[in-house]
C-alpha cells in the first residue's frame, strides 16, 4: 500500500501553504546546485515539522510578525523578513535539535547562513528580554 502524502490529507489553506514552502525550497535547491528537484526531502521535513508541532509554531510566528510563509522561504533580505526567518531557524534548532545543514536545507540556505541567523535571533531575544 502506498504511503499517503502529507500534503494530500490537509485543508486547502494548509495545502497552499505547504505547496508554497515546497516550491520555495525546490527553487532554492535548484538555484544552489543546479540539479533536479527532490520533492521527497521537502515532504519529509514538512511531515516531521507537522508531527512535532513546530509547523504550528512557525505559522504563529509568521502571523505575529506580519509576513507570509512564502516570504520566509524566498530570497528576500528585507530586515523584517530576514529577522522572522532567523527566529524560525532558531526555533527549529531549539525545539528539534536539527543540525545547521539540515535547517539550511529546509530553508534553502547554506549552513553558515543558518549559524549567523541563529546568533542574530539569540541577540534579538536578549535585547527584547525573552
C-alpha positions in Angstrom: 0.0 0.0 0.0 1.3 3.4 -0.9 2.1 5.8 1.9 -0.2 8.9 2.0 1.4 12.1 1.0 1.1 14.5 4.0 0.0 17.3 1.6 -2.9 15.4 0.2 -4.6 15.0 3.6 -4.8 18.6 4.6 -7.2 21.5 4.1 -6.9 23.8 1.1 -5.3 26.6 3.1 -2.6 24.4 4.6 -2.1 22.7 1.3 -1.4 26.0 -0.4 1.0 27.0 2.4 2.8 23.7 2.2 3.0 23.8 -1.6 4.5 27.3 -1.4 7.1 26.1 1.1 7.8 23.1 -1.1 8.2 25.2 -4.3 10.4 27.7 -2.5 12.7 25.0 -1.2 12.8 23.4 -4.6 13.7 26.7 -6.3 16.4 27.4 -3.7 17.8 23.9 -4.1 17.8 24.1 -7.9 19.4 27.6 -7.7 22.1 26.3 -5.3 23.2 23.2 -7.0 21.5 23.3 -10.4 20.4 19.7 -10.0 17.0 18.0 -10.3 14.3 18.9 -7.8 14.0 16.5 -4.9 10.4 17.0 -3.5 10.7 13.9 -1.2 13.2 15.8 1.1 10.8 18.7 1.5 7.8 16.4 2.1 9.7 14.6 4.8 10.7 17.8 6.5 7.2 19.2 6.4 5.8 15.9 7.8 8.3 16.0 10.6 7.6 19.6 11.4 3.9 18.9 11.4 4.3 15.9 13.8 6.4 17.8 16.3 4.1 20.8 16.3 6.9 23.2 15.1 4.9 24.0 11.9 2.1 25.4 14.0 4.7 27.5 15.9 6.2 28.7 12.6 2.7 29.7 11.4 2.1 31.6 14.6 5.5 33.4 14.4 4.9 34.3 10.8 1.4 35.7 11.6 2.7 37.6 14.7 5.4 39.3 12.6 3.1 40.0 9.6 5.0 38.2 6.9 3.9 35.4 4.6 5.2 31.9 4.8 6.3 32.2 1.1 8.4 35.2 2.1 10.2 33.2 4.7 11.3 30.7 2.1 12.1 33.4 -0.5 15.4 35.1 -1.3 14.1 38.4 0.1 16.6 40.0 2.5 14.3 42.8 3.8 15.0 43.3 7.5 11.6 42.3 8.9 11.5 39.1 6.7 15.1 38.2 7.5 14.5 38.7 11.2 11.4 36.4 11.1 13.4 33.8 9.1 16.2 33.9 11.6 13.8 33.4 14.5 12.2 30.4 12.8 15.6 28.9 12.2 16.4 29.2 15.9 13.0 27.7 16.8 13.7 24.7 14.7 17.2 24.4 16.1 16.0 24.6 19.7 12.8 22.5 19.5 14.1 19.7 17.2 17.8 19.9 17.7 18.4 19.8 14.0 21.9 20.3 12.6 22.7 23.6 10.9 23.0 21.8 7.5 19.5 20.2 7.9 18.0 23.6 8.8 19.8 25.1 5.8 18.3 22.5 3.5 14.8 23.2 4.9 15.1 27.0 4.3 17.2 26.8 1.1 20.3 28.3 2.7 23.9 27.4 3.5 24.6 26.1 7.0 26.9 29.1 7.7 24.0 31.4 6.9 21.9 29.5 9.4 24.6 29.8 12.1 24.7 33.6 11.6 20.9 33.8 11.6 20.6 31.8 14.8 23.2 34.0 16.5 21.3 37.2 15.4 18.0 35.8 16.6 19.5 35.0 20.0 20.9 38.5 20.2 17.4 40.0 19.3 15.9 37.8 22.1 18.3 39.2 24.6 17.5 42.8 23.6 13.8 42.1 23.8 14.3 40.5 27.2 13.0 37.0 26.4 
